[in-house]
Amino acid sequence: MLALLGTLGVAGAALGAGLLVVRGARAARPGGGTVDLGAPTRLLLSGAVVAMAAMQLALATDDLTIAYLANHHATTTPFPFDVATAWAALEGSILLWGLVLAGFTWMVHKTYRRSPDELGAAALAVMGLVALFFFGLMLTVANPFEVCVEAVERGCVASTAWPLALAEAPLEGPGPNPLLQNHILMAFHPPMLYLGFVGLTVPYAYAMAALALTRPGAEWLRRSHRSTLVAWSFLTMGIVLGGWWAYEVLSWGGYWAWDPVENASFMPWLVATAFIHSGLVQQRRGMLQAWNLVLVIGAFALTILGTFLTRSGTINSVHSFTQSAIGPVLLVFLVAILTGSFLLFSQRSHMLVGSPRVGDLVSREGAFLANNMILTVFAFVVLIGTTYPLVLEAFTGTRVGVGGPFFNRLAVPLSFLLLLVMGFGPITPWTATPPGLIWRRTRAPGLIALGAGLLTALTVTRIGWVVLAVVLGVFVVAIIVGLLLEQAARRPEPSLLDSLRSVVGGDPGFWSGQLSHVGVVLVALGIAFAANLGDHLEVDMAPGETVAFAGYTVAYTSPFQETEPGRTTRGARLQVGDDAGRSWVMEPAANYFGADTTGVSTPAVRSRPSGDLYVTLLALSSESATITFDTSPMIWLLWVGGLITAGGGVLSIRARGGERRAAALRQTADV
């Protein structure tokens, strides 16, 4: 019954998406008249909600007659991993994608309902077309509600899309991928990424609508800007939580390994970041119109590429799912998106010729352009490194690997260059910069930054990358603080605090962006310290033995084993002490889920203000344990900085909402 309910939900959503395409296209035509777009939007959203509700109800009731559950769920899977099983594998992840896409489509319709016009209708038609594709996947090659018709002891080996078929359920399922149920962050990381990925459909839809209707200008940017910020903020949060999850699960250094699927989320983030900055230039100065269209097409195409990399099984990754028929379909869709979008772009290129160009590179728009160039080159480097092995293997059959050294060799200099441009961006005015202004605003921050670098070299380390990260990071923060104090000094408020509030309240969108810049600085510093200043030791220890490491004394007490429903934990119990006389117990272990015999290594982490002590169990027997010890100085800067970066985006969303409400009130008052 739940398979039938879920299938009806998917079919209803697909029908709503199809109707939205037809009616949206009709309403977008000149003289198209009044067309009801609310009904198909509601059908799309309600169908997606019903489908996800059916999936969650099936998980709650352990309905293993559904093939997806028979192969990816177990009756012993604990909360919240049983809920997260809905998106822990291929078909369920596409279901979550469809639900999120239906939600964003409903948001676009809310905007359209307030002021219906051809641009909004055309954007809804594009959203409906994308939704039709994904719900079409669920009805064909990625059906999450297929019924199991031939079961084995743990799983399903044959299934059918016919929801009323005679079902056969296994006695038990294998449960989710052990990696995906080994940490609570797995319940939150994928939904955050999906909100980011799918949200980028909105600016793409408005951009295609503007091109199709030959409407140059910034109106499509203004309407999609809030959704772009929402998508960017969630994508940022998803990447941070993914890094945190990897750090806690995948052993030392796992917060980022240039894994192809990590790159698949990073590439659209880079391009979306460039788009947000250049979009402001177009809204303010009317410049970079063609460039913004290219960026938004690229960002959306990269989300489809990321979906292909994750779901096709063409890469070896801890994130990727098994080989399936969905890979070729996604690849065809990606090619269709790129071909159709750039063909439309070329046909409408004449309407972009007369847009203003950046005249003075020493200006706010010049700084934004430089920012865009660096972010785009960065994304291109990651794209080449990620896809080159796939393309080479497809054409020659030769397998090669592109690992961390390639990416780091190019990414590290680009990151430092990006930090430098971030420092100059806020202090350059629009159009042209008066002589001496840049020097006046950078003199004190530059001296402070050089002083911080010298202090780091004298007291912490002389490693060049770390010192340079400190110099540039302090420079960016000092620029922001100096600009804030400079503007506050011009305010007539009685106290400095009131002046600061007045400055931030006068342009909350700008200062929210600066908060994100501070977060990026903290991320850069966290990576620089943790990657360059950590200590490492691998040792075999017998019970009762003691080792000294990086100011810690570690005694191996004994092995242990604990059994819980659905999970067995085997590990080593360690007594750890530091130079200050404090002591505590750490238990690095391996978790075994269901019938899994390989285990998932679960490091033990002791966090302190100076950094983490990170202990990983490599092998365990009754006689000895092989253990690695690592330190990661100041790693908390990475997590805090990532959250601040995303928080700046959230505050910017609120700021834009407040500006929009204020504009609406002014318009009402004028009437």
Secondary structure, 3 states (H helix, E strand, C coil): CHHHHHHHHHHHHHHHHHHHHHHHHHHHCCCCCCCCCHHHHHHHHHHHHHHHHHHHHHHHCCCCCEHHHHHHCCCCCCCCHHHHHHHCCHHHHHHHHHHHHHHHHHHHHHHHHHCCCHHHHHHHHHHHHHHHHHHHHHHCCCCCCCEEEEEECEEEEEEECCCCCCCCCCCECCCCCHHHHCCHHHHCHHHHHHHHHHHCHHHHHHHHHHHHCCCCCCHHHHHHHHHHHHHHHHHHHHHHHHHHHHHHHCCCCCCCCCCHHHHHHHHHHHHHHHHHHHHHHHHHHCCCHHHHHHHHHHHHHHHHHHHHHHHCCCCCCCCCCCCCCHHHHHHHHHHHHHHHHHHHHHHCHHHHCCCCCCCCCCCHHHHHHHHHHHHHHHHHHHHHHHHHHHHHHHHHCCCCCCCHHHHHHHHHHHHHHHHHHHHHHHHCCCCCCCCCHHHHHHHHHHHHHHHHHHHHHHHCCCCHHHHHHHHHHHHHHHHHHHHHHHHHHCCCCCCHHHHHHHHHHHCHHHHHHHHHHHHHHHHHHHHHHHHHCCCEEEEEECCCCEEEECCEEEEEEEEEEEEECCEEEEEEEEEEEECCCCEEEECCEEEEECCCCCCEEECEEEEECCEEEEEEEEEECCCCEEEEEEEEECCHHHHHHHHHHHHHHHHHHHHHHHHHHHHHHHHHHHC
